[in-house]
Amino acid sequence: MKITFAVLFLCHYIVVSKQVSTPEDDYYWAGVVEFSFVEKWSGNVSAEENTANNLDKYLEIVRSVEAQPVDIIVFPEYTLNSIDSSSQVPDPEKGIAPCDDLQYAPIVRDLSCVANATQKYLVVNMVEMVPCDNLRTCPREDSSEFFNTNVVFDRSGVVIARYRKFNLYGEAGISVTPAAEMVTFDTDFGVTFGTIICHDLIFDLPALGLIRHGITDIIFPTMWFSQLPFLTAAQIQQGWAYKNNVNFLAAGASNPGVASTGTGIFAGKRGRIVTVMNHQDDVKLYVAAVPKVNRPQAVIKRQPVVKDPVGMKDLMLKRDQIDHYAASDLPLRNNEYYSATVCQNELCCDFTLNYTYYYPSTTQDFYRYKLLVNDGHDSKGRIACAIVACTNEMLETCGSRFEDPTSVVPAIQFNFIDISGRFPGGDNVFMVPSGVDTSVLPLEVEEFEYMEHLYVQDGNQTLQIRQQLILPRSDLLTFGIWGRKFDNEDHRDNSDDGATSTTVSLLTILFALIATVLTK
């Protein structure tokens, strides 16, 4: 009798533990993976061997003790396979669990099997191979097309969703769908997810299309290449999640030597739960309880962040081309209340600041600041009103960091910042709050206030935005308002954005390796 009871209890425990969350719960449990992809480019192993090695690590993560409470796990972009080890993916409409189906590659079969064995939802980015047929023109001689694809497995290992990236970024050999697909999937814990990939984040479709359709939880595999002053990974992830007030699950590829890192879980306007910017490559699962958007009583349980401005020197950061922005110097005076209006063409931004200047010695390095404005009429449609750190008085140094962070002193403490402007309104413009510190981390949501008000007159829409820093900071690299105009959606495949670039990243890695050798 005791043995029977023990067995029944064990069976009950296994069943309960395999579905942690229900529709009635205030939370669901999510895991996001930061995954090192350095071996992918090493050239020491074949594409098939590298994919097999990565798959083993993926399976180990899913089976790990840390993953036991998790309902859904998200893996990064481009860290599993490549064109040379691509696989077909089942059509989600057919309800196929490819676990034992030999027509699919081991990566698809084994992921289906482990999803079923562990009873977890898995979102895995992979290079998908699609054979060409008489209905489509094939761009390659081998009669195949390849897509950068998010594949979603449910708890039974069935492929329930498949999203093919629409906004590419230097991804040689990768095709796109004729139109952006807005892909969603339902879960047994009462949450409907939308999924996008990397560069999609700064375009209207499909990302903002999902928001307009009422999706409250976004899954975001990425191989982001961070750049200052506005597009470091966690900075734009938090800004996007905050603006749209959605749960945002970001899984980042990890190779800090080429500016690639950035993993997090964000709860909309309630701020981060997990935020990771690494200066060393890493393979790690980050687990958190995510409050459902329609449960305001759910308490956010934030995990500690690592503040390490010295260590972050090992994280390479690209620099955005901001030399054409309108700029005004912040005066270096003590106990200063300062106001200025900076304009570029018709866009004017008002800056009001209270700051303290500590008069560093002539032997100490310190950041100066400029007030920057960009009206969105450049080739990328970028709009900005912001305060940005510079290493000297020249605009060309804004968005750069000192090479030796140990020599830098906090010479300016911002006690209060108010930035406001009137921007074009409508669906073709998207604006977010933007802020990042010397640890390359976004500000906590309690440190700033971001307000928007839409005015409509004679059919014309104007967006009044105010961004305020309300708690003192002496380690700012950027603070302000950033966004994009979507008038010219031929911006796709623009390799100057801080997102995935398979072609560009290869060159960057070579330069990084050469630089490392030369400095040793």
FENJOLIN-V909968 format. One record per residue. RES is the residue in one letter. D_FIRST is the distance of its C-alpha to the first C-alpha in Angstrom with 2 decimals. Layout:
BEGIN
{{RES,D_FIRST} {RES,D_FIRST}}
END
This chain:
BEGIN
{{M,0.00} {K,3.77} {I,5.38} {T,5.04} {F,6.17} {A,8.55} {V,9.85} {L,10.49} {F,12.13} {L,14.08} {C,15.26} {H,16.32} {Y,18.13} {I,19.90} {V,21.08} {V,22.30} {S,23.96} {K,25.84} {Q,27.71} {V,28.57} {S,31.27} {T,31.73} {P,34.98} {E,34.31} {D,34.12} {D,37.30} {Y,36.93} {Y,36.03} {W,35.51} {A,38.22} {G,39.15} {V,42.73} {V,43.78} {E,46.96} {F,47.64} {S,50.43} {F,52.54} {V,55.07} {E,54.22} {K,55.03} {W,58.70} {S,58.97} {G,60.17} {N,58.42} {V,55.95} {S,56.24} {A,55.00} {E,52.24} {E,51.11} {N,51.26} {T,49.22} {A,46.57} {N,46.45} {N,46.19} {L,43.45} {D,41.38} {K,41.78} {Y,40.89} {L,37.63} {E,36.83} {I,37.43} {V,35.20} {R,32.30} {S,32.93} {V,30.76} {E,33.55} {A,33.22} {Q,29.51} {P,30.12} {V,33.14} {D,33.68} {I,37.04} {I,38.92} {V,42.70} {F,44.66} {P,48.45} {E,51.43} {Y,52.80} {T,50.39} {L,48.62} {N,51.28} {S,54.94} {I,57.23} {D,57.19} {S,53.40} {S,52.98} {S,50.71} {Q,50.68} {V,48.23} {P,46.75} {D,48.31} {P,45.90} {E,47.04} {K,45.45} {G,41.86} {I,41.47} {A,38.66} {P,40.65} {C,37.79} {D,38.48} {D,42.04} {L,44.50} {Q,47.48} {Y,46.44} {A,46.82} {P,43.92} {I,44.14} {V,43.37} {R,40.74} {D,38.85} {L,38.95} {S,37.59} {C,34.74} {V,33.86} {A,34.10} {N,31.55} {A,29.24} {T,29.34} {Q,29.73} {K,32.96} {Y,36.42} {L,39.00} {V,42.74} {V,44.63} {N,48.40} {M,49.88} {V,53.13} {E,52.81} {M,54.98} {V,56.28} {P,58.38} {C,61.63} {D,62.55} {N,65.59} {L,64.71} {R,65.01} {T,67.53} {C,66.04} {P,67.38} {R,66.61} {E,67.87} {D,64.38} {S,63.72} {S,60.89} {E,60.44} {F,58.22} {F,56.61} {N,55.02} {T,51.81} {N,48.69} {V,45.80} {V,42.74} {F,39.37} {D,36.64} {R,32.90} {S,32.85} {G,35.81} {V,38.30} {V,41.79} {I,42.39} {A,45.59} {R,48.48} {Y,51.29} {R,54.44} {K,56.41} {F,59.68} {N,61.58} {L,62.04} {Y,63.47} {G,65.33} {E,62.64} {A,64.67} {G,63.56} {I,61.18} {S,61.91} {V,61.37} {T,60.64} {P,63.66} {A,62.38} {A,59.76} {E,56.35} {M,54.28} {V,50.75} {T,47.72} {F,44.05} {D,41.36} {T,37.87} {D,34.58} {F,34.89} {G,38.07} {V,40.77} {T,43.57} {F,45.07} {G,48.52} {T,49.33} {I,52.59} {I,53.74} {C,55.88} {H,59.52} {D,58.52} {L,57.96} {I,61.67} {F,62.59} {D,62.47} {L,60.59} {P,57.79} {A,56.58} {L,58.33} {G,57.99} {L,54.22} {I,54.90} {R,57.29} {H,54.60} {G,52.32} {I,49.90} {T,48.41} {D,46.50} {I,48.34} {I,47.13} {F,49.78} {P,49.66} {T,52.84} {M,55.00} {W,57.28} {F,60.35} {S,61.10} {Q,64.62} {L,66.33} {P,67.28} {F,65.18} {L,62.74} {T,60.41} {A,56.92} {A,54.96} {Q,58.12} {I,58.46} {Q,54.72} {Q,54.53} {G,57.85} {W,56.82} {A,53.44} {Y,55.16} {K,57.95} {N,55.66} {N,52.95} {V,50.16} {N,47.11} {F,48.26} {L,46.10} {A,48.42} {A,47.51} {G,50.45} {A,51.66} {S,52.49} {N,55.79} {P,57.61} {G,60.60} {V,61.56} {A,60.54} {S,57.18} {T,54.23} {G,52.76} {T,49.18} {G,47.88} {I,46.00} {F,48.25} {A,47.58} {G,50.99} {K,53.11} {R,50.30} {G,50.95} {R,49.14} {I,45.52} {V,45.97} {T,49.40} {V,50.09} {M,53.50} {N,53.33} {H,56.22} {Q,54.29} {D,52.60} {D,48.84} {V,45.65} {K,43.15} {L,40.66} {Y,41.21} {V,38.38} {A,38.84} {A,37.63} {V,40.36} {P,41.19} {K,41.77} {V,45.44} {N,44.98} {R,42.91} {P,45.60} {Q,43.26} {A,41.33} {V,42.35} {I,43.69} {K,42.12} {R,44.80} {Q,44.29} {P,47.04} {V,49.97} {V,51.86} {K,55.51} {D,57.47} {P,61.02} {V,62.05} {G,59.27} {M,59.87} {K,63.20} {D,61.28} {L,60.30} {M,63.25} {L,64.32} {K,66.71} {R,69.44} {D,70.15} {Q,73.79} {I,74.87} {D,78.44} {H,79.89} {Y,78.20} {A,80.43} {A,80.05} {S,81.19} {D,80.86} {L,79.05} {P,81.64} {L,80.83} {R,81.68} {N,79.90} {N,78.33} {E,79.19} {Y,78.76} {Y,79.60} {S,79.94} {A,80.98} {T,81.05} {V,80.67} {C,81.54} {Q,81.42} {N,83.44} {E,82.16} {L,78.90} {C,79.36} {C,76.70} {D,77.14} {F,75.84} {T,75.69} {L,74.44} {N,74.25} {Y,73.86} {T,74.75} {Y,76.57} {Y,76.28} {Y,79.27} {P,77.84} {S,80.15} {T,82.04} {T,79.90} {Q,76.61} {D,75.12} {F,73.99} {Y,73.25} {R,75.92} {Y,75.06} {K,76.62} {L,76.23} {L,75.71} {V,76.14} {N,75.78} {D,76.56} {G,74.59} {H,77.64} {D,76.86} {S,75.47} {K,71.84} {G,72.23} {R,70.83} {I,71.51} {A,71.24} {C,72.28} {A,71.01} {I,71.72} {V,71.26} {A,71.54} {C,74.30} {T,75.15} {N,78.82} {E,81.26} {M,81.24} {L,79.24} {E,78.39} {T,76.14} {C,74.08} {G,70.58} {S,70.82} {R,69.35} {F,70.92} {E,70.22} {D,69.53} {P,67.30} {T,67.73} {S,71.37} {V,70.62} {V,70.90} {P,69.91} {A,73.45} {I,72.74} {Q,70.22} {F,69.83} {N,69.30} {F,69.48} {I,70.16} {D,71.01} {I,71.64} {S,72.53} {G,74.05} {R,74.63} {F,73.24} {P,73.42} {G,70.72} {G,68.99} {D,66.38} {N,68.53} {V,68.08} {F,64.94} {M,64.98} {V,62.39} {P,62.40} {S,62.86} {G,62.43} {V,61.56} {D,61.99} {T,62.93} {S,59.29} {V,59.44} {L,56.91} {P,57.39} {L,57.99} {E,55.29} {V,55.68} {E,56.45} {E,59.54} {F,61.36} {E,62.12} {Y,62.86} {M,64.52} {E,65.85} {H,68.07} {L,69.37} {Y,72.92} {V,74.38} {Q,78.13} {D,80.10} {G,77.12} {N,76.83} {Q,73.64} {T,73.73} {L,70.75} {Q,71.36} {I,68.97} {R,68.67} {Q,66.60} {Q,66.53} {L,65.32} {I,64.44} {L,63.18} {P,65.30} {R,64.93} {S,66.97} {D,65.24} {L,65.84} {L,66.70} {T,66.73} {F,66.52} {G,67.55} {I,67.24} {W,66.83} {G,66.64} {R,67.94} {K,70.17} {F,69.04} {D,72.51} {N,72.63} {E,69.36} {D,70.93} {H,69.51} {R,66.70} {D,66.64} {N,68.43} {S,67.81} {D,68.94} {D,65.83} {G,62.98} {A,60.55} {T,59.55} {S,62.38} {T,61.52} {T,65.19} {V,66.18} {S,63.21} {L,64.15} {L,67.58} {T,66.18} {I,63.90} {L,66.91} {F,68.96} {A,66.18} {L,65.87} {I,69.65} {A,69.83} {T,67.18} {V,69.14} {L,72.42} {T,71.15} {K,69.70}}
END
